[in-house]
């Protein structure tokens, strides 16, 4: 936020009842987000057919989300419930990892959106050329380097706060000062810029994907990331709903990020109420919990892999982890007219 005297990221300005409720919410999101993100990472690492460029960006986002869900949220839940904080140096480290996790997670959304945009709107040759293993690794590394670069000015300008938030049940418990990365104007502006920048990228890419799927210029299984060119028949209306899944992802991203964006921008010019800040921040935090589910629940390969894990097939030496089919192979598949129903059923 603008400065240390405005609304801090912690619960210093909340009453005991509100802080306990906030701690409960943080605890729930911590457990759920940690489990979901670790599950997606485990599936991609375990099953070879999930080791694609698209899923590499999803895993990158899951790792960033773990910095928020598995590391920052437990500490914040303790701070919110007790009103006490860790050693100042460790508190600053915790907030730095929070900012790093947020920015990398947001950049991962853009990497996923651009990857799907190229996969669907460009030729297989262009996709394979752009998303070679080395290029994908550099894209992922770049998301972390950019985030570290955005964090560096806050680290170099960090100063110990004059006082600390304390737990009290009397009226003196008001606005203690805690170490918050968002107490820096530069960090606040950088986060707001990151949010609006990634929003523009996500909206543009997914809108183009939606248009391409709807007008049926190139037939694509968005959910399975398979390219199928020149189908001998058009999709029925229900199959055009694949495009609406893309818009749903875009809508959820906007719904969770735009409220905090406007609060951050407003906070650069005037103080923001604690209730408004807390509510928009909690909504924003839900994106780190929902990301794994958002990008995998409609993916048939993820669902098959998950069912295999639940059944224990992988432990029994199942052939689930076969090599993925390349895009060049898929792009030359033309389903027969009499197998249309089976083909469409597999896509859904």
N, C-alpha and C positions, 0 to 999 in steps of 0.2 A: 504494500500500500504506500501512500505518499511518504509517510515518515513514521517514526516509532510512537508517536503520540496518537496516531489514528488507530483504526481497528486493526489489531494484530492478528496473525494467523492462528494463534492459540486461543484458548478459551478464557483469557484473563478478564475479559469484560462481561462474562456471563455469571449468573447465579449458580448456586450449588446444584439445584435441580436440573437446570439446563445443561450444566457441565456433565452431569451423570448421564443424561440422555444422549449428549454428544459422544461421550465415551462409549456408550452402548452401540451407537451407530458405527463408530470407527471400528469397534471390535468385530461387529458383524461383517462389515466390508473387508476387514483385514483377513478374516478366516475364508470367506467366500472368494475374494479376489486371489488370495495366495493359492488356494486349491485349484481354481480354474486355470490360472496362468501356468502353474507347475504341470498340470495335466496336459495342456497343449504342448508345452516344451517337451515333455516326456514322450508324447505320441510322435512328434516330428523327429526326435532323436532316435526313437526305437524303430519306426517303420520306414523303410527305404523309399517306399512309394510316396511318402509325404515330404521328402527332401527336395522341394522345388524352390525356385526363386521367390514365388509368391508366399510360400509358407516360411521362408527365411525372414521375410519382412514381418510376418505375423509373430514369429518367435522373438525378433528384435523388439517388437512392441511389448511382448509379454515380459521380457527381461526388464524393460524399463518400468512396466507396471508393477513388477515385484519390488522395485525400489520404493514405490509409494505404498503398496498394500502390505508387503511383508516386513518392511523396515520402518517407514515413517509412521504409518498408522498405529502400530502398537505403542510406540513412544508417545504419540499424541493422545491416545486413549488414556494412558497413565497420567499424562499432564492435565488432561481435561477433568479427570475424576478426582485428582488429588490437589491440583493447583500448584504443584511443585514441578521444577524443571531439572534437567541434568546439568552437569558441569557446562559452563558457557562454551568452552571450546568444542565439546562433543555436540552441544546443541546446534552450534553453527555448522558442524559437519553434517548433522542430520538434515538441516534445512537446505544445505548445498545439494545433498543427494535427492531431496525432494524436487528441487528445481531441475536437476539433471534428468530425473525420471519423467517429469512432466513434459519437458521439451523433446526428449527422445521419443516418448510415446506419441506425441502430436506429429513429429516428423515421420514416424512409422506409418501413421494413417495416410500421409501423403504418398509415401513410397508404395504402399499397398494400392492406393487409388491409381497412381500412374502406371504401376505394373499391370493392373487389370485393364486400364485404358489402352496400353500398347498391345496387350494380348488380344484384345477384342477388335480394335480398330485398325491394326496394322497387320502386315503379312507375317507368317511364321518365321520367315528368314530375318526380318527386322527384329522380331522379338528375341530370337536366339542370339543374334549378333549383339543386341543391347544388354541382355541379361545372361551373359556368360558368367561363370563362377567368379572370376576375378572382379568383373564390374559390379556384381552383386555385393561382394565383400567390401569394395570401396564405398558403395552407397551406404551400407550399414555403418561402416567406420566413420563416414562423413557425418551421419546423423549424430554420433557421439561427439565428434570434434566440434561441430557447430554448437552443440549444447554446452560443451565445456568453454568454448569461446564466449558464449553469452553469459556464462556464470563468472568468468574471470574478473570483470570489473567489480562485482560485489565482493569477491574474495579479497581483492587488493585494497578495497576501501572499507573493509569490515572494522568496526569499532565495538568494544565491549559496552553494553548498555549500562547506564548509571544505576539502575535498580532492576529488581527481578520480581516477576509475578509471584505472589504468595497466596497460600490457601488461608482463607478467613471466612467466617460465617457472619461477621458483622458488616456494617456499612462501609468500613474502610477498604473492603475488597472491591476495587474498581478497575483502574487501568494501570496495572503493573506493566513493566516493559519486558518483553521476551525477545530472544534473537530470532528474527524472521527474515528469510530471504526477500519476502515481498514487502519488507519495510524500506527497501531501497527503491528509489524512483526508477533507476535504470533497470533493475530486475523486473519491476512491475511493467514498465514499458516494453521490455524485451518479451515478457510472457504474453502481453496483449498483442504485440506484433506477430508473435509466433502463432497465436490462436487464429487471428484474422487471416494470416498468410496461408496457413494449412486449410482453413475453411474455404478459401477461394480455390485452392488446388483441388480439394475433395469435391466441391460442388461442380466445378468445371468437368472433371474427369467422369464423375458418375452421371452427370447430365448427358454427356456425350455417349456414354455407354448405354444409357436408357434409350436415347434416340436411335442408336445403332441397332439395338435389340428390337425395338418397336417397329422400325421400318424394314427389318429383316434383310438388311444389306449383307450381313455376314452372320450366319447362325452360330450361336455360341452357347455352350453350357456354362453359365456364369458360376454355378454352384460347384461344378467339377473341374473348372478351368480347362475345358476341352474345346478346341476349335473345329468346327465342322462346316466346310464350305459347300455352297451350291446344292442345298438339299432339293430333292425333286418335288417337294411339296411345301406349302406354307404352314406355319405354326398355327394351331387353333388358338382361340382367344385366351384360354386358361394358361397356355404356355408362354404367352407374352407377359404374364405376371412375373416372369423372371426379371424383367426390367424393373418392376416395382420393388423387388427385393433390394436391388441396388439403390433405389431411391430411399428405401427404409433405412439402410445403413447411413446414407447421407443425412437423413432427417434426424436420426438419433445423435449423430455427431454434432449437428447444429444445435439441437435441443440441450445438450449437455455442456457445450462450450460457449455459446453466445451470451448467456446470462452473466457468466463470470467475466467475459470480455468487456461488457458494458460497465460492470461494476469496477473493474480495474481501470478503465478509461476515466470513469467519473471520479475515482479515488485520486487520480493525478491532479485534480483541480479542487476537490472539496472532500471533507470527511464523509465516510459512508457509515450508515448505521450498522450496529453489530448484527441485528436480525437479518438484514439484507445480505450482508457479507457471508454470514454463516450459512444461510439457506442456499445461496448460489454456489458457495464452495462445496457443500455436500453434494449438490447436483453434479457439479463438475467432477467430484471424486468418483461418482458412479461409473464414469467412462473407463476408469482403470480396472474396475471389477467386471464390466460387461464386455470389454474388448475380446477376450478369448471366445466367449459364447457368440458374440456378434459376427465374427468372421469364420466360425467353424460349424455352427449348428446346422447350416444348410449344405455343408460339404459332405457328400456321400462317402468320400474316402476317410474323412475324419470319423464319421459315424461308424463305418465298418471297423476301423482300427480300435475305436473305443469299445465296441461290442466284443472284439477279439480279446481285448485286455480283460473285460469283465468275465468272459467265459474261460479265460486262462489259456486260450489257443496259442498265444505267443510263447508261453512257458512250456508248452508241450511240443514246441518245434514246428508250429504251423508254417505254411508257405505264404503267410500274409505279407511278409516283408519283401515282396518281389520288386524288381526294378521298375521304375515308372515308365509308362509309354511316352515316347517323345512326341512333340508337337507335330513333327513332320509325318509321323505315322497316323496320328489322329486326323490330320487335315485331309488325308486321302480316303477316309472312310465315308462311304455313301450307303446309308441304311436302305434296305429294300422297302418297297412300298408296302408289302404284306407284313413287314415287321415294324411298321410305324408305331403302333401302340406300345410295343415292348420298348422301343427306343425312347419314346417320350416318357414312359414310366420310369426308365432308368435315370433320365435327366432330373426328374422331380424326386 
